[in-house]
Amino acid sequence: MPEFPGGMPALMEFIRKNLRHDKAEKKERVIIQIVVDKKGNATNPVVLRSTNPALDEEALRIVSLMPKWKPGRQAGKNRNVKFTFPVTFESSDKGLQ
């Protein structure tokens, strides 16, 4: 399996730090699939589960900012591997009613 630098906790932190929350009206989650290529690049992002087009666009923007991953390996060779993860949006006015 490919690995984000620092593992899954680092991936979730990267997403949290780079996400623009102002596009969400409530807590919503977009599911993204990428291919981590043999060189560790996050390529071919696809929205597997959409909530609305603005959030989909923001989730895809986050993928474009990602650093290189540790590529997946099989039989001692780097391989292209699909990887799926959630991007969770929370309302910027959380707690206000």
Number of C-alpha atoms within 10 A of each C-alpha: 14 21 16 21 14 11 12 12 10 12 16 15 12 16 19 15 10 14 19 17 18 12 15 19 13 13 12 16 19 21 17 20 20 19 20 26 21 18 14 21 18 25 15 13 19 16 17 13 13 16 13 13 9 11 23 20 13 19 27 19 14 17 18 13 12 16 13 15 19 20 23 21 14 10 6 7 9 16 19 20 17 17 16 13 14 17 19 18 23 17 16 15 12 10 6 6 4
